[in-house]
Amino acid sequence: MRLGFIGCGNMAKAIIQGILAKGLVAPEDILASNTTQAHADATAAALGIQATTDNTRVAGESDIVFLSVKPQQYESVIDQVKDNLHECQIVVSIAPGKTLAWLSDKIARPVKLVRAMPNTPAVVGEGITTFCVGDLTTPEDTKIVKELLESFGLAIELKESLMDAASAVGGSTPAFAYMFIEALADGGVAEGLPREQARTIAAQAVLGSAKMVLESGKHPAQLKDEVCSPGGSTIAGVQELECGAFDGTTMSAVQATVAKARSL
Ligand SMILES: NC(=O)c1ccc[n+]([C@@H]2O[C@H](COP(=O)([O-])OP(=O)(O)OC[C@H]3O[C@@H](n4cnc5c(N)ncnc54)[C@H](OP(=O)(O)O)[C@@H]3O)[C@@H](O)[C@H]2O)c1
């Protein structure tokens, strides 16, 4: 199986590193493109894969083609490569807001489409990718793509109507979580913890909490209650978060992310 990445920035690199770490595809079977030869050389050196500045080559030579440029570049890149795409290939879009109908209209020929939303923790094998598939994508194609996506974390197939919401919760949460970890660490530093230890403690606490949600089967509210002793110190912190509208602000952040993705 030959994989192609048109555009090789943060997200494509995270996916490629995840795939290579699992050994699912050999480095010589991955071809990625950048805008300049210097960037392509850096990509090839960093990941040990093939790299080029020729998008049409990536489109023509790959069994699965990831469109991994910014949403604003999708239209011009599709226009550039669509004549090199053929009906046996699977084209995977990873841009927020680009619907299957939009992609099909711009590509303007029969191709197997997958609309996916990965996230950067793919690089450590802990990604979450939500995806939906187009009409021409067979169950066998879907199985192949799901296996590939699962090589760097969880992969969940959804109805397309749910993709915008899932994209915000999955694709953007790393940014929100990093902010939370940074703020937790800052609080620790304010109370005298050395910076590096504060960051490690905060990050491990968030990692462990996420694992508890996934593995215990308990509702997050129940897990929170189990940490908050009556009259204890944690419930005093919870109260502060509630005074700062933590839940409402987080929900609004997800909704703002969805709204922006739909406008791109
Ligand atoms: N970052 C995330 O957490 C995340 C999560 C989910 C989805 N996504 C989606 O993934 C896509 C890529 O995002 P990103 O964060 O990886 O962006 P990025 O780091 O800016 O990478 C974009 C890459 O596209 C390349 N590029 C730009 N124009 C090109 C062209 N005409 N032909 C070939 N390559 C071109 C750039 O190459 P040069 O470096 O040579 O200019 C750059 O390496 C976006 O659609 C984004 O919405 C990102």
The ligand as a Gaussian input file, in Angstrom:
#p B3LYP/6-31G(d) Opt

LIG

0 1
 N       -2.892000      20.653000      13.332000
 C       -3.937000      19.987000      13.846000
 O       -4.049000      19.754000      15.060000
 C       -5.020000      19.475000      12.919000
 C       -5.989000      18.604000      13.435000
 C       -6.953000      18.083000      12.572000
 C       -6.968000      18.478000      11.244000
 N       -6.040000      19.347000      10.792000
 C       -6.108000      19.736000       9.377000
 O       -4.961000      19.254000       8.729000
 C       -4.629000      20.116000       7.639000
 C       -3.174000      20.528000       7.771000
 O       -3.042000      21.251000       8.980000
 P       -1.609000      21.448000       9.664000
 O       -1.859000      21.907000      11.041000
 O       -0.757000      20.243000       9.433000
 O       -1.056000      22.675000       8.797000
 P        0.464000      23.078000       8.537000
 O        1.324000      22.631000       9.651000
 O        0.455000      24.524000       8.174000
 O        0.841000      22.219000       7.259000
 C        0.357000      22.504000       5.979000
 C        1.378000      21.970000       5.013000
 O        0.845000      22.144000       3.704000
 C        1.926000      22.446000       2.853000
 N        1.407000      23.158000       1.688000
 C        0.857000      24.387000       1.632000
 N        0.470000      24.657000       0.369000
 C        0.791000      23.571000      -0.364000
 C        0.671000      23.251000      -1.725000
 N        0.117000      24.092000      -2.611000
 N        1.143000      22.053000      -2.150000
 C        1.724000      21.185000      -1.272000
 N        1.858000      21.444000       0.040000
 C        1.408000      22.615000       0.480000
 C        2.875000      23.293000       3.648000
 O        4.139000      23.041000       3.110000
 P        5.356000      24.080000       3.331000
 O        5.749000      23.860000       4.744000
 O        6.387000      23.633000       2.367000
 O        4.799000      25.438000       3.047000
 C        2.703000      22.721000       5.058000
 O        3.730000      21.829000       5.366000
 C       -5.592000      21.297000       7.699000
 O       -6.639000      21.131000       6.791000
 C       -6.060000      21.251000       9.132000
 O       -7.326000      21.842000       9.315000
 C       -5.054000      19.841000      11.585000

